[in-house]
Amino acid sequence: MPEARAGGGERGVVVSRRPEAAAGGQDAGNAPAPAPRPAAGQVPAQQAAPGGSRDEVRYPPTPWAQQIHELATSHTGPAPAAPLSPAPAAGLPSVPAAEQDAVVPWRPPAADPFAQIQRQARPAGLGRRLAARLVDLVATLAVGGAVAYPFVDRAADHIDAKVDAVEQAGVTKQVWLIDGTTGGYLAVVLGTLLLFALLYEVLPTARWGRTPGKKLFGVTVLDVERQEVPGFGTALSRWLVYGVLGVLAVGVVNVAWCVFDRPWRQCWHDKAARTFVARP
């Protein structure tokens, strides 16, 4: 509180402040601002030490796991939505997602198809094959001989007439055995043999896999890969290769090749058509 003094003839006023009040005012001016209240969930670790600043409030450090989680959530966007399972087709029941993601364990097949084919595919023995081929060959030669027989005498008479004409002319001239006349006879015989082979060997092989000779000895022509009866194209190519090789005088080598061939015991015409002779 101020005090007033009066001295002599002068009037003066001396204003003084008490030390306590001055000190109190100085302390009030230098008083620190109140410490901020801790956020919810945070508790001060300890109060300020004596003689230190009153606003020094220490909080416990944030764990590393929480800091990493906060950084990850602050830099990444919202979690992607779960993929929607495709809608089931009309008329089909829906399958839960848990059953769609389920892994079905592998089970060995009840019957191995390759082992089954291997058990069924047994190449026929050479004796059966040779006997069946001889029966078919005899049948073919019999038909060919029956067709050619009427033309033998005609062809012989035609050639004798050509030779007699050259002798009567008294000249040296080469006489051809095959000309327009005998060539026609030969064409008729070969055409008949081709037609007979088509009906006797190609068609039965394409339909049943066997000729009459093969049926007699229980052997069948099968496709190597499908283990089925070959079609018409395969049967035709098989017979053509066999016939051409026979005309070229290598038919014996072709037939003997199956003796050394493994595992299907194929001849050349079998290899060309990708077939083999099996015994069911």
Backbone bond lengths (Angstrom), bond angles and torsions (degrees), N, CA, C in turn:
res aa  C-N    CA-C-N  psi(-1)  N-CA   C-N-CA  omega(-1)  CA-C   N-CA-C  phi
1 M - - - 1.443 - - 1.505 109.42 -
2 P 1.341 122.59 140.70 1.468 123.17 179.32 1.518 110.20 -74.28
3 E 1.328 113.42 148.19 1.460 121.48 178.93 1.520 109.14 -118.36
4 A 1.348 117.50 143.05 1.484 122.71 -179.81 1.519 109.43 -113.51
5 R 1.287 115.27 133.39 1.461 121.28 178.61 1.532 109.24 -120.22
6 A 1.377 116.05 148.32 1.491 121.63 175.92 1.514 107.79 -122.34
7 G 1.327 119.98 126.32 1.450 122.89 -178.61 1.496 112.40 -136.75
8 G 1.402 118.19 134.10 1.456 124.37 177.74 1.497 110.90 56.88
9 G 1.396 108.42 -142.66 1.453 113.38 179.64 1.490 112.25 -91.84
10 E 1.224 113.07 -0.87 1.470 115.68 -179.51 1.534 109.68 -96.52
11 R 1.231 107.91 147.35 1.459 114.33 173.22 1.500 109.13 -107.73
12 G 1.141 115.32 123.84 1.465 119.59 176.62 1.521 110.53 -141.69
13 V 1.232 107.18 158.54 1.467 114.58 -179.19 1.506 107.15 -125.01
14 V 1.250 117.37 122.01 1.467 123.23 177.84 1.542 107.25 -111.16
15 V 1.244 110.93 122.79 1.479 117.18 -178.83 1.513 108.48 -106.83
16 S 1.206 115.57 123.98 1.471 120.44 178.34 1.522 109.19 -130.82
17 R 1.268 114.46 154.37 1.463 121.04 178.40 1.511 109.19 -117.97
18 R 1.245 113.44 143.44 1.448 118.06 178.86 1.513 110.59 -70.20
19 P 1.288 115.59 145.43 1.482 117.90 179.89 1.512 112.24 -58.52
20 E 1.304 117.83 -35.55 1.446 118.81 -177.42 1.509 110.47 -65.57
21 A 1.412 112.91 -40.11 1.461 115.12 -179.11 1.491 111.85 -69.18
22 A 1.384 114.58 -39.78 1.475 117.56 178.71 1.500 111.38 -63.92
23 A 1.314 111.96 -44.67 1.471 114.54 178.99 1.506 110.99 -62.75
24 G 1.314 114.83 -39.05 1.462 117.20 179.09 1.495 112.00 -64.40
25 G 1.353 116.84 -37.94 1.466 118.81 178.32 1.500 112.20 -68.24
26 Q 1.369 115.00 -37.39 1.473 117.51 178.50 1.504 110.91 -66.22
27 D 1.341 113.31 -40.65 1.464 115.35 178.15 1.510 111.61 -65.19
28 A 1.347 113.98 -34.42 1.467 115.91 179.35 1.496 111.81 -68.91
29 G 1.370 116.77 -33.09 1.474 117.86 178.24 1.500 113.39 -73.64
30 N 1.352 115.26 -32.35 1.475 118.87 -178.44 1.527 112.69 -94.66
31 A 1.275 118.74 6.37 1.478 120.36 -178.20 1.515 110.26 -66.95
32 P 1.288 118.55 132.53 1.477 120.81 -179.33 1.511 111.22 -69.64
33 A 1.309 112.34 156.39 1.467 118.64 177.86 1.515 109.53 -67.10
34 P 1.282 116.57 150.07 1.481 118.42 -179.30 1.523 111.10 -63.16
35 A 1.299 115.83 140.96 1.476 121.58 -179.07 1.514 110.16 -65.23
36 P 1.344 115.61 142.59 1.474 118.00 178.99 1.517 110.65 -67.47
37 R 1.293 113.35 147.53 1.456 118.85 179.50 1.526 109.68 -73.09
38 P 1.283 117.62 138.19 1.482 118.84 179.24 1.507 110.88 -66.91
39 A 1.324 113.39 149.18 1.470 119.27 178.89 1.507 109.71 -67.93
40 A 1.319 112.29 166.13 1.466 117.55 -179.22 1.510 109.79 -63.87
41 G 1.284 117.85 133.71 1.451 121.98 179.48 1.505 113.52 93.18
42 Q 1.333 119.20 -7.93 1.462 122.58 179.59 1.523 108.77 -110.59
43 V 1.276 117.26 130.10 1.472 123.32 -178.96 1.506 107.51 -119.56
44 P 1.308 119.30 130.06 1.476 120.19 -179.73 1.502 109.63 -58.85
45 A 1.331 113.10 139.81 1.464 117.57 179.12 1.508 111.58 -71.27
46 Q 1.331 118.36 -41.56 1.454 121.64 -179.82 1.518 108.89 -161.78
47 Q 1.331 115.84 157.77 1.461 120.55 177.78 1.520 109.46 -77.98
48 A 1.362 112.63 165.71 1.471 117.67 -179.27 1.515 109.80 -63.97
49 A 1.305 115.16 142.88 1.462 120.51 179.79 1.509 110.13 -68.76
50 P 1.329 117.38 153.96 1.472 118.72 178.61 1.507 110.78 -61.74
51 G 1.305 117.73 138.68 1.460 122.87 -178.86 1.485 113.11 85.15
52 G 1.310 119.47 -11.81 1.460 122.35 178.59 1.499 110.72 -92.81
53 S 1.304 115.18 178.24 1.458 120.50 179.99 1.515 109.32 -71.79
54 R 1.338 113.76 141.37 1.450 118.41 -177.36 1.528 112.83 -73.30
55 D 1.376 118.32 -20.53 1.461 119.74 -177.11 1.514 113.37 -88.04
56 E 1.288 119.19 5.35 1.461 122.13 178.05 1.525 108.69 -85.69
57 V 1.330 114.55 98.71 1.459 121.12 178.88 1.522 107.91 -117.94
58 R 1.259 117.36 122.30 1.463 122.43 -176.92 1.526 109.95 -98.15
59 Y 1.362 114.24 138.68 1.461 121.24 178.43 1.527 108.31 -115.40
60 P 1.270 118.17 153.05 1.487 119.98 179.39 1.522 110.33 -67.02
61 P 1.348 117.65 143.48 1.491 120.05 -178.93 1.528 110.94 -65.50
62 T 1.349 113.69 148.49 1.469 120.04 179.00 1.529 109.35 -75.06
63 P 1.312 118.85 133.88 1.490 119.74 179.67 1.525 111.37 -61.56
64 W 1.363 115.02 152.63 1.475 120.70 -179.52 1.518 111.46 -62.24
65 A 1.300 117.56 -38.72 1.471 119.62 -179.15 1.518 111.33 -61.56
66 Q 1.360 115.34 -40.22 1.468 118.21 179.24 1.520 111.17 -68.79
67 Q 1.361 116.63 -37.81 1.469 119.20 178.47 1.526 111.61 -64.44
68 I 1.317 116.48 -42.79 1.471 119.54 179.59 1.518 110.27 -64.33
69 H 1.332 116.26 -39.70 1.474 118.93 178.97 1.525 111.08 -64.34
70 E 1.356 115.89 -41.17 1.465 118.74 179.30 1.520 111.53 -65.73
71 L 1.357 117.53 -40.13 1.469 119.84 177.80 1.519 111.04 -64.94
72 A 1.317 116.94 -41.39 1.467 119.72 -178.79 1.517 111.43 -65.16
73 T 1.323 116.56 -42.52 1.471 118.43 -179.68 1.508 112.96 -73.24
74 S 1.341 117.22 -23.44 1.475 119.00 179.98 1.516 112.43 -80.77
75 H 1.370 119.35 -27.96 1.469 122.30 -177.74 1.518 112.91 -97.96
76 T 1.278 118.26 -15.19 1.472 120.37 -179.62 1.500 109.49 -106.12
77 G 1.314 114.46 152.62 1.453 120.11 179.86 1.511 110.67 -79.08
78 P 1.271 115.70 -170.56 1.474 119.10 178.42 1.513 111.50 -66.64
79 A 1.281 116.18 151.97 1.470 121.63 -179.10 1.516 110.31 -60.55
80 P 1.363 116.69 137.20 1.475 118.56 -179.33 1.512 111.17 -65.25
81 A 1.290 112.93 148.66 1.464 118.48 -179.73 1.515 110.08 -71.91
82 A 1.282 116.83 147.65 1.468 121.67 178.85 1.515 109.91 -65.98
83 P 1.355 117.04 138.33 1.473 118.94 -179.29 1.517 111.06 -63.91
84 L 1.283 113.12 143.05 1.454 119.69 179.80 1.515 110.00 -84.66
85 S 1.281 117.31 135.22 1.460 120.90 176.88 1.510 109.33 -71.54
86 P 1.342 116.81 142.23 1.469 118.94 -179.03 1.513 111.27 -61.69
87 A 1.302 112.92 145.11 1.463 118.67 -179.82 1.516 109.74 -69.63
88 P 1.304 119.03 138.65 1.477 120.71 179.55 1.505 111.07 -67.39
89 A 1.319 114.85 152.23 1.457 120.01 178.99 1.518 109.82 -65.84
90 A 1.316 113.48 160.51 1.459 118.94 -177.98 1.520 110.31 -63.61
91 G 1.300 115.43 130.78 1.457 119.86 178.30 1.510 114.66 89.59
92 L 1.373 118.25 -3.82 1.455 121.25 -179.14 1.520 109.10 -109.36
93 P 1.329 118.86 141.26 1.468 120.27 178.46 1.515 110.69 -70.85
94 S 1.330 115.67 147.34 1.457 120.66 179.31 1.514 109.67 -75.87
95 V 1.338 115.44 148.58 1.457 122.20 -179.11 1.513 107.93 -112.09
96 P 1.317 119.63 128.65 1.466 120.00 178.65 1.511 111.57 -59.09
97 A 1.377 114.32 153.54 1.466 119.25 -178.07 1.511 111.42 -63.92
98 A 1.332 117.06 -34.27 1.464 119.27 179.92 1.515 111.46 -63.38
99 E 1.348 116.63 -37.65 1.462 119.53 178.51 1.517 111.60 -74.29
100 Q 1.362 117.76 -29.71 1.462 119.53 178.42 1.517 111.47 -67.40
101 D 1.347 117.18 -37.95 1.458 120.66 -178.24 1.515 112.42 -82.79
102 A 1.309 118.04 -7.23 1.457 119.66 -178.64 1.524 110.32 -67.67
103 V 1.327 116.56 138.94 1.458 122.91 -179.66 1.520 108.61 -95.59
104 V 1.313 115.30 123.64 1.463 120.12 179.62 1.521 108.44 -82.88
105 P 1.297 120.30 123.44 1.472 120.82 -179.79 1.513 111.65 -65.08
106 W 1.346 115.53 147.14 1.467 121.27 -178.86 1.510 109.49 -74.25
107 R 1.298 114.78 137.43 1.455 120.77 176.82 1.518 109.27 -125.58
108 P 1.301 118.33 136.07 1.472 119.58 178.29 1.513 110.49 -65.28
109 P 1.340 117.60 144.89 1.468 119.52 179.87 1.516 111.11 -62.76
110 A 1.305 114.19 147.71 1.465 118.87 -179.27 1.519 111.26 -64.02
111 A 1.342 116.56 -39.07 1.466 121.45 179.71 1.524 108.25 -131.66
112 D 1.328 116.91 120.56 1.454 121.32 179.68 1.524 108.87 -73.59
113 P 1.356 118.73 117.77 1.475 118.47 -177.49 1.514 112.63 -66.17
114 F 1.347 117.12 -33.17 1.462 119.21 -179.12 1.531 110.93 -68.90
115 A 1.315 115.96 -41.11 1.466 118.21 177.28 1.518 111.15 -66.60
116 Q 1.326 116.18 -36.43 1.460 119.01 178.01 1.517 111.43 -64.26
117 I 1.348 116.81 -42.44 1.463 120.42 178.28 1.520 110.61 -64.57
118 Q 1.348 115.66 -40.02 1.460 118.74 -179.10 1.526 111.00 -64.90
119 R 1.337 116.16 -35.55 1.467 118.21 177.84 1.522 111.19 -70.34
120 Q 1.320 117.26 -35.25 1.456 119.92 -178.68 1.522 112.10 -77.77
121 A 1.333 117.33 -35.34 1.463 121.31 -174.51 1.526 109.48 -82.63
122 R 1.302 115.74 91.11 1.461 121.32 177.58 1.519 108.34 -114.69
123 P 1.304 118.45 113.38 1.468 119.38 178.22 1.519 110.51 -59.73
124 A 1.307 114.50 140.75 1.465 120.00 -178.62 1.523 110.24 -71.01
125 G 1.306 114.97 154.44 1.451 119.70 177.54 1.524 112.31 -69.02
126 L 1.326 115.21 155.40 1.467 120.05 -177.31 1.524 111.51 -66.12
127 G 1.319 117.64 -34.22 1.463 119.56 179.52 1.522 112.04 -64.50
128 R 1.314 117.26 -44.07 1.463 120.53 177.98 1.529 111.17 -63.80
129 R 1.315 116.20 -42.31 1.467 119.43 -179.47 1.524 111.21 -64.05
130 L 1.318 116.38 -43.45 1.461 119.59 -179.61 1.531 111.17 -65.13
131 A 1.311 116.76 -41.22 1.465 119.62 179.58 1.531 111.01 -65.53
132 A 1.331 116.66 -41.21 1.468 119.46 178.48 1.522 111.25 -64.87
133 R 1.344 117.06 -40.08 1.466 120.04 178.98 1.524 111.21 -65.91
134 L 1.312 117.99 -38.46 1.463 120.11 178.56 1.529 111.60 -64.37
135 V 1.324 116.80 -39.27 1.469 119.41 177.88 1.522 110.23 -63.17
136 D 1.316 117.83 -45.02 1.474 120.92 179.27 1.526 111.27 -66.14
137 L 1.333 116.70 -37.47 1.462 119.60 179.71 1.527 111.07 -66.96
138 V 1.312 116.61 -42.00 1.467 119.47 178.47 1.521 110.63 -62.54
139 A 1.332 117.04 -40.83 1.466 119.84 178.85 1.525 111.04 -64.38
140 T 1.324 117.21 -40.24 1.471 120.22 179.70 1.524 111.16 -67.25
141 L 1.338 116.71 -44.68 1.464 119.48 179.45 1.528 111.70 -65.45
142 A 1.297 116.31 -33.78 1.471 118.64 179.08 1.521 110.81 -65.20
143 V 1.324 116.70 -43.02 1.468 119.48 178.40 1.519 110.62 -67.55
144 G 1.318 116.92 -42.52 1.463 119.87 178.93 1.517 112.19 -62.84
145 G 1.331 116.26 -41.64 1.461 118.97 178.39 1.514 112.50 -65.71
146 A 1.323 115.95 -38.48 1.467 118.42 179.60 1.522 111.60 -65.44
147 V 1.321 117.12 -35.64 1.471 119.89 179.15 1.520 110.89 -75.51
148 A 1.321 117.47 -37.30 1.464 120.18 -175.49 1.524 113.09 -79.72
149 Y 1.306 117.39 -20.88 1.466 119.48 -175.16 1.534 113.51 -56.41
150 P 1.311 120.48 -45.40 1.471 118.25 -179.15 1.521 113.47 -63.82
151 F 1.333 117.82 -23.08 1.459 120.20 -176.65 1.525 112.55 -91.47
152 V 1.313 117.75 -7.98 1.466 119.27 -177.16 1.524 110.23 -67.95
153 D 1.296 117.84 -49.85 1.471 120.75 -179.76 1.529 111.04 -63.55
154 R 1.324 117.68 -39.22 1.455 120.20 179.57 1.527 111.06 -64.57
155 A 1.320 115.95 -43.59 1.459 119.02 179.86 1.527 110.58 -65.94
156 A 1.336 117.72 -39.37 1.464 120.34 179.21 1.523 111.27 -66.20
157 D 1.304 118.67 -43.50 1.471 121.12 178.06 1.529 110.84 -62.75
158 H 1.313 118.09 -37.97 1.466 121.03 -179.96 1.526 111.02 -65.94
159 I 1.293 118.36 -41.04 1.467 121.31 -179.43 1.537 110.08 -69.71
160 D 1.342 117.84 -41.00 1.471 120.26 177.59 1.525 111.32 -61.53
161 A 1.294 117.30 -38.20 1.468 119.96 178.86 1.527 110.89 -65.14
162 K 1.295 118.84 -37.17 1.465 121.61 178.43 1.525 110.64 -67.65
163 V 1.309 117.51 -40.01 1.470 120.54 179.41 1.532 110.39 -67.09
164 D 1.312 118.00 -42.86 1.475 121.01 178.97 1.526 111.14 -62.37
165 A 1.308 117.55 -37.44 1.464 120.44 179.41 1.513 111.10 -65.14
166 V 1.296 119.00 -37.26 1.470 121.88 179.25 1.524 109.67 -70.61
167 E 1.328 117.97 -40.17 1.460 120.66 179.98 1.527 111.27 -66.18
168 Q 1.291 117.20 -39.61 1.462 119.79 179.37 1.527 111.56 -68.33
169 A 1.320 116.93 -28.81 1.468 119.53 178.54 1.514 111.38 -76.84
170 G 1.300 119.15 -15.45 1.453 122.41 178.62 1.511 113.32 68.12
171 V 1.287 117.44 30.49 1.468 121.76 179.82 1.517 108.36 -122.10
172 T 1.338 114.24 161.91 1.460 120.36 175.75 1.530 107.97 -98.12
173 K 1.291 115.34 118.34 1.460 120.32 -175.96 1.522 109.37 -147.04
174 Q 1.308 114.77 140.74 1.465 119.86 -179.87 1.525 109.55 -81.01
175 V 1.321 115.12 131.24 1.465 121.18 -179.11 1.532 108.04 -106.68
176 W 1.323 116.18 121.15 1.466 121.22 178.91 1.522 110.35 -85.68
177 L 1.334 113.92 134.89 1.458 118.30 178.86 1.532 111.80 -73.93
178 I 1.301 116.87 -31.47 1.465 120.83 -179.59 1.520 108.32 -108.78
179 D 1.285 115.09 116.94 1.459 121.11 175.83 1.524 108.17 -134.67
180 G 1.284 116.82 -158.71 1.453 119.64 -179.08 1.512 113.73 -62.10
181 T 1.325 116.66 -34.51 1.471 119.84 -177.61 1.515 111.62 -78.58
182 T 1.330 115.95 -54.95 1.469 118.42 -179.17 1.531 111.43 -68.01
183 G 1.320 116.97 -30.50 1.471 119.33 176.21 1.520 112.12 -63.58
184 G 1.319 116.36 -36.60 1.464 119.29 176.21 1.508 112.04 -64.83
185 Y 1.345 115.47 -41.85 1.462 118.47 176.72 1.538 111.18 -60.20
186 L 1.315 115.12 -43.64 1.469 119.39 -178.91 1.528 111.53 -65.10
187 A 1.312 116.59 -37.78 1.468 119.76 178.91 1.523 111.64 -64.01
188 V 1.320 115.84 -37.87 1.471 118.91 178.33 1.519 110.69 -64.66
189 V 1.323 116.30 -42.65 1.466 119.63 -179.44 1.528 110.87 -65.58
190 L 1.337 117.34 -46.20 1.470 120.49 -179.67 1.527 111.64 -64.74
191 G 1.310 116.91 -39.90 1.462 119.39 177.44 1.513 112.43 -62.37
192 T 1.325 115.41 -38.50 1.462 119.04 177.67 1.522 111.40 -65.95
193 L 1.340 115.70 -39.76 1.461 119.18 178.27 1.529 111.46 -65.11
194 L 1.331 117.51 -40.09 1.467 120.42 178.33 1.526 111.36 -63.86
195 L 1.321 116.24 -42.86 1.458 119.46 178.65 1.523 111.26 -65.05
196 F 1.319 115.75 -40.27 1.459 118.77 178.70 1.529 110.85 -65.68
197 A 1.332 116.74 -41.61 1.468 119.23 178.84 1.527 111.31 -63.53
198 L 1.341 116.27 -37.45 1.463 119.66 178.18 1.528 111.26 -62.80
199 L 1.317 116.09 -41.53 1.460 120.07 -178.55 1.524 112.81 -80.93
200 Y 1.325 116.42 -30.35 1.458 119.90 -173.56 1.530 112.47 -90.18
201 E 1.323 117.55 -36.71 1.469 119.80 -172.34 1.521 113.28 -115.32
202 V 1.326 118.81 -46.18 1.472 120.13 -173.26 1.527 110.93 -70.55
203 L 1.316 117.34 -53.10 1.465 120.01 -177.31 1.528 113.14 -63.27
204 P 1.337 120.08 -46.78 1.470 118.38 176.64 1.529 113.41 -62.40
205 T 1.341 116.73 -36.24 1.464 118.96 178.35 1.520 111.25 -66.47
206 A 1.356 116.49 -39.70 1.463 119.61 179.50 1.523 112.20 -69.85
207 R 1.305 117.44 -29.08 1.471 120.22 -176.18 1.526 112.54 -93.61
208 W 1.314 117.45 -46.51 1.463 120.99 -176.41 1.528 113.47 -115.77
209 G 1.317 117.43 -9.15 1.458 119.80 -178.48 1.511 114.25 79.22
210 R 1.310 118.29 13.30 1.468 120.06 -177.89 1.520 111.02 -154.46
211 T 1.300 114.51 148.33 1.463 122.99 171.83 1.528 108.30 -92.97
212 P 1.319 118.13 173.85 1.474 118.11 176.21 1.522 113.04 -57.13
213 G 1.338 117.39 -37.96 1.460 118.97 178.10 1.520 112.15 -66.59
214 K 1.316 117.52 -42.23 1.472 120.61 178.46 1.525 110.76 -66.89
215 K 1.308 116.87 -37.65 1.460 119.39 177.50 1.520 111.08 -65.09
216 L 1.323 116.36 -35.70 1.456 120.31 -179.83 1.522 111.77 -64.09
217 F 1.340 116.97 -35.16 1.469 121.04 -177.13 1.529 112.36 -106.34
218 G 1.317 117.80 9.67 1.464 120.59 170.99 1.505 115.64 70.89
219 V 1.323 118.80 39.54 1.462 121.72 175.82 1.530 108.39 -122.80
220 T 1.337 115.56 156.42 1.460 121.63 -175.16 1.517 109.44 -140.42
221 V 1.329 116.56 143.63 1.463 122.52 174.71 1.523 108.21 -89.42
222 L 1.339 116.78 125.39 1.461 122.53 -178.86 1.515 110.36 -128.21
223 D 1.329 115.06 156.51 1.456 121.20 173.33 1.523 109.28 -75.34
224 V 1.327 116.97 139.90 1.458 120.62 -175.39 1.522 111.20 -66.42
225 E 1.324 118.25 -44.36 1.453 121.40 -174.05 1.527 112.32 -80.88
226 R 1.317 117.44 -47.34 1.458 120.41 -174.42 1.521 113.26 -89.83
227 Q 1.306 117.23 -11.64 1.462 121.46 -178.32 1.523 110.89 55.01
228 E 1.324 115.93 38.32 1.455 121.91 179.54 1.518 109.70 -126.38
229 V 1.317 114.89 170.12 1.464 120.44 177.55 1.528 109.18 -65.69
230 P 1.334 119.19 132.04 1.467 120.57 -178.90 1.521 111.33 -67.36
231 G 1.337 114.90 155.12 1.455 120.10 177.39 1.522 111.97 -78.98
232 F 1.335 114.30 -174.71 1.465 119.36 -176.87 1.526 111.41 -65.81
233 G 1.330 117.60 -43.97 1.467 120.03 -179.58 1.515 112.45 -61.71
234 T 1.324 116.68 -42.21 1.466 119.99 178.94 1.521 111.48 -66.27
235 A 1.323 117.07 -43.25 1.466 120.15 178.93 1.525 111.45 -64.51
236 L 1.341 117.21 -38.32 1.465 120.02 179.23 1.523 111.59 -67.10
237 S 1.335 117.68 -45.36 1.466 119.86 178.80 1.524 110.97 -64.22
238 R 1.310 117.56 -36.57 1.466 120.61 178.26 1.522 110.74 -62.21
239 W 1.329 117.36 -43.92 1.462 119.59 -178.78 1.525 111.41 -72.18
240 L 1.336 118.51 -37.14 1.464 120.60 179.87 1.521 111.40 -63.78
241 V 1.344 117.20 -43.81 1.471 119.47 178.01 1.521 110.09 -62.67
242 Y 1.306 117.21 -40.72 1.462 120.33 178.48 1.525 110.97 -62.88
243 G 1.330 117.73 -43.19 1.461 120.36 -179.63 1.512 113.12 -68.88
244 V 1.348 117.42 -41.16 1.471 120.20 179.76 1.517 110.72 -65.09
245 L 1.326 117.51 -42.68 1.462 119.74 178.59 1.522 111.20 -64.87
246 G 1.319 117.31 -33.19 1.458 119.69 176.86 1.511 112.24 -67.78
247 V 1.345 117.36 -38.44 1.468 120.59 177.76 1.517 111.03 -67.92
248 L 1.334 117.60 -34.27 1.464 121.42 -178.78 1.520 113.07 -80.66
249 A 1.296 118.00 9.90 1.467 123.41 175.44 1.520 112.86 65.64
250 V 1.308 118.24 22.10 1.469 121.12 173.62 1.529 109.72 -115.63
251 G 1.316 115.48 15.27 1.459 119.00 179.47 1.509 113.18 -62.95
252 V 1.342 117.44 -31.05 1.462 120.15 179.16 1.525 110.39 -66.21
253 V 1.343 116.47 -41.89 1.472 120.11 177.88 1.526 110.06 -65.07
254 N 1.326 115.73 -38.78 1.460 119.60 178.82 1.520 111.60 -60.69
255 V 1.313 116.43 -45.99 1.462 120.03 -178.85 1.525 110.95 -69.62
256 A 1.341 117.75 -37.76 1.463 120.77 -178.27 1.523 112.75 -73.80
257 W 1.335 117.34 -14.54 1.470 119.83 -177.05 1.530 111.94 -64.05
258 C 1.322 117.20 -31.09 1.463 120.09 -177.67 1.523 112.32 -67.71
259 V 1.332 117.65 -15.64 1.463 119.72 179.15 1.523 110.90 -67.44
260 F 1.339 117.33 -33.95 1.464 121.56 -175.68 1.530 112.60 -103.95
261 D 1.308 118.13 -12.16 1.462 119.86 -175.93 1.529 110.72 -76.69
262 R 1.345 114.84 139.92 1.459 122.51 176.56 1.522 108.70 -137.36
263 P 1.347 120.48 148.21 1.462 125.90 3.89 1.519 113.73 -95.29
264 W 1.352 117.78 -6.02 1.462 120.03 -172.12 1.528 113.48 -96.36
265 R 1.331 117.61 -5.29 1.470 121.58 -179.28 1.534 110.98 54.92
266 Q 1.309 114.52 55.23 1.463 120.71 -176.66 1.519 111.43 -92.10
267 C 1.326 116.02 142.80 1.459 122.00 166.39 1.531 108.53 -86.79
268 W 1.323 116.73 177.63 1.467 119.42 -177.57 1.521 111.64 -63.91
269 H 1.325 117.12 -39.61 1.464 118.04 179.43 1.529 111.22 -69.18
270 D 1.333 117.53 -27.65 1.466 119.63 173.82 1.527 111.18 -69.55
271 K 1.316 117.02 -40.87 1.464 120.32 178.64 1.526 111.39 -65.68
272 A 1.339 116.03 -38.64 1.467 118.74 179.45 1.523 111.32 -64.96
273 A 1.319 117.50 -36.79 1.467 121.44 -179.62 1.525 113.28 -95.19
274 R 1.340 118.18 -2.57 1.469 123.20 -178.38 1.532 110.77 57.51
275 T 1.318 114.41 50.83 1.455 121.07 177.48 1.522 109.27 -128.44
276 F 1.305 116.07 172.21 1.459 121.63 172.77 1.522 107.79 -153.55
277 V 1.312 115.15 159.43 1.462 121.34 -179.66 1.522 107.63 -95.34
278 A 1.326 115.99 118.32 1.459 121.71 -174.68 1.517 110.26 -113.31
279 R 1.307 112.83 159.30 1.461 119.90 173.88 1.526 108.00 -113.79
280 P 1.311 119.69 111.86 1.464 121.99 -177.02 1.523 111.61 -60.96
